[in-house]
């Protein structure tokens, strides 16, 4: 019996949200990332306080931990798609929801629904902590600048989780997916500037960093936040599309 598309979307979205919120690793990962952010914010703030008063930026210091926080959202994205393969639950999922294209697409929407508020809270907590510690010594900032930076940071972490979920759907195994992505983010990408300096800014993590970072005055040919968001979004959509194509063709 055919099911209307709107009904399919509602059923799948409810099921995918339920799976994510009841997966213990979802909350353990987010809680661990939140604690890590506060620890790093405290460390970066302490270093900033030792500098010359009036030269530190609250936003730059509060968001300095983003390069480390992305690891938590990489793990979150991978677990969202790989966890069902570990115990064979994917067979039950595909039996009850045989619309593979809808199912994987909406899984990413469900992941975004959880990631967006979590990413905002985590990013904002670091900035808030830094502001409370450095408000008397740091350079001032405008509220709209802070909001733009936090929105950019939230978008960056959300796209990172979605891209990681798509890679997880392609690889289907947690450990290999973690090796591939963490190897890219912390080994390949940092050293790529020595070999591909002209193209590094178009890599997903580098382009995404322009969504929240203020470029150095000496940096040339920088991307705007919108350009960085567009490039990261394009990377994410391409990998999600590839994941959906392979997902529909492969056996569970």
C-alpha positions as CSV (number, residue, x, y, z in Angstrom):
1,X,0.0,0.0,0.0
2,X,1.4,3.4,-1.0
3,X,2.0,6.0,1.7
4,X,1.7,9.7,0.9
5,X,5.1,11.5,0.9
6,X,4.1,13.9,3.7
7,X,3.1,10.8,5.8
8,X,6.4,9.2,5.1
9,X,8.4,12.3,6.1
10,X,6.5,12.6,9.4
11,X,6.9,8.9,10.3
12,X,10.6,8.8,9.4
13,X,11.4,12.1,11.1
14,X,9.7,11.0,14.3
15,X,11.5,7.6,14.2
16,X,14.9,9.2,13.5
17,X,14.6,11.8,16.2
18,X,13.5,9.1,18.7
19,X,16.6,7.0,17.8
20,X,19.0,9.9,18.2
21,X,17.6,11.1,21.5
22,X,17.5,7.6,23.0
23,X,21.1,6.8,21.9
24,X,23.2,7.2,25.0
25,X,26.3,8.1,22.9
26,X,24.5,11.2,21.6
27,X,24.3,12.8,25.0
28,X,27.7,11.5,26.2
29,X,29.3,13.0,23.2
30,X,27.6,16.3,23.6
31,X,28.3,16.5,27.3
32,X,31.9,15.5,26.8
33,X,32.2,18.2,24.1
34,X,30.6,20.8,26.4
35,X,33.0,20.0,29.2
36,X,36.0,20.0,26.8
37,X,35.0,23.4,25.6
38,X,34.9,24.9,29.1
39,X,38.3,23.4,29.9
40,X,39.8,24.8,26.7
41,X,38.0,28.2,27.2
42,X,39.6,28.4,30.7
43,X,43.0,27.5,29.3
44,X,42.8,30.0,26.4
45,X,41.4,32.7,28.7
46,X,44.2,32.2,31.3
47,X,46.7,32.7,28.5
48,X,44.9,35.7,27.3
49,X,44.9,37.3,30.7
50,X,48.6,37.0,30.9
51,X,48.9,39.2,27.8
52,X,48.9,43.0,27.6
53,X,45.5,44.4,28.8
54,X,43.3,45.8,26.1
55,X,44.8,43.7,23.3
56,X,42.8,40.5,23.7
57,X,39.6,39.8,21.9
58,X,36.8,38.1,23.8
59,X,35.4,36.5,20.6
60,X,38.7,35.3,19.3
61,X,39.6,33.8,22.7
62,X,36.2,32.4,23.3
63,X,36.1,30.6,19.9
64,X,39.7,29.5,19.9
65,X,38.7,26.0,20.9
66,X,36.6,25.5,17.8
67,X,39.3,23.5,16.1
68,X,39.1,21.0,18.9
69,X,35.4,21.0,19.3
70,X,34.8,19.9,15.8
71,X,36.1,16.4,16.8
72,X,33.0,16.0,19.1
73,X,30.7,16.8,16.2
74,X,32.6,14.5,13.9
75,X,32.0,11.7,16.4
76,X,28.4,12.7,16.8
77,X,27.7,12.6,13.1
78,X,29.5,9.3,12.6
79,X,27.6,7.6,15.5
80,X,24.3,8.9,14.1
81,X,24.7,6.7,11.0
82,X,27.1,4.0,12.0
83,X,25.6,3.0,15.3
84,X,22.8,1.0,13.6
85,X,25.3,-1.2,11.7
86,X,27.1,-2.3,14.8
87,X,24.3,-4.5,16.1
88,X,22.4,-5.1,12.9
89,X,19.6,-2.7,13.7
90,X,19.8,-1.3,10.2
91,X,17.9,-4.3,8.9
92,X,15.0,-3.5,11.3
93,X,15.1,0.1,10.1
94,X,15.0,-0.8,6.5
95,X,12.2,-3.3,7.1
96,X,10.0,-0.8,8.8
97,X,11.1,2.2,6.6
98,X,11.9,0.8,3.2
99,X,12.1,4.2,1.6
100,X,15.9,4.5,1.7
101,X,16.3,7.9,0.1
102,X,13.8,9.5,2.4
103,X,15.2,7.7,5.4
104,X,18.8,8.8,5.1
105,X,17.9,12.3,4.0
106,X,15.6,12.8,7.0
107,X,18.1,11.3,9.3
108,X,20.4,14.2,8.5
109,X,17.5,16.6,9.2
110,X,16.9,14.9,12.6
111,X,20.6,15.2,13.3
112,X,20.6,18.9,12.4
113,X,17.6,19.5,14.8
114,X,19.7,18.2,17.7
115,X,23.0,19.6,16.6
116,X,21.9,23.3,16.0
117,X,20.9,24.1,19.6
118,X,23.7,22.0,21.1
119,X,26.3,23.7,18.9
120,X,25.0,27.1,19.8
121,X,25.0,26.4,23.5
122,X,28.5,24.9,23.4
123,X,29.9,27.8,21.4
124,X,28.2,30.4,23.4
125,X,29.3,28.9,26.7
126,X,33.0,29.4,25.7
127,X,32.4,33.0,24.7
128,X,30.4,33.7,27.9
129,X,33.1,32.2,30.1
130,X,35.7,34.3,28.4
131,X,33.7,37.4,28.7
132,X,33.1,37.0,32.4
133,X,36.8,36.5,32.9
134,X,38.2,39.1,30.6
135,X,35.5,41.8,30.6
136,X,37.7,44.3,32.4
137,X,40.9,43.8,30.3
138,X,39.8,42.7,26.8
139,X,38.9,44.7,23.8
140,X,35.2,45.5,23.6
141,X,32.9,44.1,21.0
142,X,29.5,44.8,19.6
143,X,26.5,42.5,20.2
144,X,25.7,42.1,16.5
145,X,29.3,41.0,15.9
146,X,29.0,38.4,18.7
147,X,25.7,37.1,17.3
148,X,27.2,36.7,13.8
149,X,30.2,34.9,15.1
150,X,28.1,32.5,17.2
151,X,25.7,31.8,14.3
152,X,28.7,31.1,12.1
153,X,30.2,28.8,14.7
154,X,26.9,27.0,15.1
155,X,26.6,26.6,11.4
156,X,30.2,25.3,11.1
157,X,29.7,22.6,13.8
158,X,26.3,21.6,12.4
159,X,27.7,21.2,8.8
160,X,30.6,19.3,10.3
161,X,28.2,16.8,12.0
162,X,26.1,16.4,8.8
163,X,29.2,15.9,6.6
164,X,30.5,13.3,9.1
165,X,27.2,11.5,9.2
166,X,27.3,11.2,5.4
167,X,30.8,9.8,5.5
168,X,29.7,7.4,8.2
169,X,26.8,6.3,5.9
170,X,29.3,5.7,3.1
171,X,31.8,3.7,5.2
172,X,29.2,2.1,7.6
173,X,31.8,1.3,10.3
174,X,32.5,3.6,13.2
175,X,36.3,3.1,13.6
176,X,37.3,3.4,10.0
177,X,35.1,6.4,9.6
178,X,36.7,8.1,12.6
179,X,40.1,7.3,11.3
180,X,39.3,8.8,7.9
181,X,37.7,12.0,9.2
182,X,39.9,12.7,12.2
183,X,42.9,11.9,10.0
184,X,41.7,14.5,7.5
185,X,40.8,17.2,10.1
186,X,44.0,16.9,12.2
187,X,46.6,15.5,9.9
188,X,45.9,16.0,6.2
189,X,44.2,19.5,6.3
190,X,46.8,21.2,8.6
191,X,49.7,20.1,6.4
192,X,47.9,20.7,3.1
193,X,48.8,24.3,3.2
194,X,52.4,23.4,2.5
195,X,51.5,21.5,-0.7
196,X,48.3,23.1,-1.9
197,X,48.3,26.7,-0.5
198,X,46.1,28.0,-3.2
199,X,43.4,25.4,-2.7
200,X,43.5,25.0,1.1
201,X,40.9,27.7,1.7
202,X,38.4,25.7,-0.3
203,X,38.7,22.6,1.9
204,X,35.6,22.1,4.0
205,X,37.1,22.8,7.4
206,X,39.1,25.8,6.3
207,X,36.2,27.3,4.4
208,X,34.0,26.7,7.4
209,X,36.3,28.5,9.7
210,X,35.7,31.8,7.9
211,X,32.1,31.5,9.1
212,X,33.2,32.6,12.6
213,X,36.8,33.7,12.6
214,X,38.0,37.2,11.8
215,X,40.9,36.8,9.3
216,X,44.3,38.1,10.1
217,X,45.1,41.6,8.7
218,X,48.1,40.0,6.9
219,X,45.9,37.3,5.3
220,X,45.1,37.9,1.6
221,X,42.4,36.4,-0.6
222,X,40.2,35.6,2.4
223,X,36.7,34.3,2.1
224,X,33.7,36.1,3.5
225,X,31.5,34.3,6.0
226,X,28.9,33.7,3.4
227,X,31.4,32.3,0.9
228,X,32.8,30.0,3.6
229,X,29.3,28.8,4.4
230,X,28.5,28.2,0.8
231,X,31.6,26.1,0.2
232,X,31.1,24.1,3.3
233,X,27.5,23.6,2.4
234,X,28.4,22.4,-1.1
235,X,30.9,19.9,0.3
236,X,28.2,18.6,2.7
237,X,25.5,18.3,0.0
238,X,27.9,16.5,-2.4
239,X,28.8,13.9,0.2
240,X,25.2,13.5,1.4
241,X,24.1,12.9,-2.2
242,X,26.9,10.3,-2.7
243,X,25.9,8.6,0.6
244,X,22.2,8.4,-0.5
245,X,23.1,7.0,-3.9
246,X,25.3,4.3,-2.4
247,X,22.8,3.7,0.4
248,X,20.0,2.9,-2.2
249,X,22.2,0.5,-4.2
250,X,23.9,-1.5,-1.5
251,X,22.6,-4.3,0.7
252,X,22.1,-3.6,4.4
